[in-house]
């Protein structure tokens, strides 16, 4: 049951991507050459959300994981917040602040997870890697579109 509740939380975060689509505003932005193709985003996030639910479930079974589970809750909240701020409100700088805090929370989760459960730490690495790409993309868009 815990896995499905965590998957539901991930689904709620994913729903923000359905509600706040990139649209014409995003298409008009000047983007860096390393911007992934549009199809890559739902594929990557689907995998990441499944891994996140699995990690959360694994951690819920381990005594002493309370801080890690609190970080899990913080990251899913920040994750859900980024999309409406970036795509909905078109606040590129505010989204950058959110993604930096999100990256820090996930990086701390990875470090703590490796100490508690190596498999959970490994399962979080794709998320941290994708956040590196997303943060770099957010930063490049911020820099390239300051005058717009």
Secondary structure, 3 states (H helix, E strand, C coil): CHHHHHHHHHHHHHHHHHHCCCHHHHHHCCCCCCCCCHHHHHHHHHHHHHHHHHHHHHHHCCCCCHHHHHHHHHHHHHHHHHHHHHHHCCCHHHHHHHHHHHHHHHHHHHHHHHHHCHHHHHHHHHHHHHHHHHHHHHHHHHHHCCCC
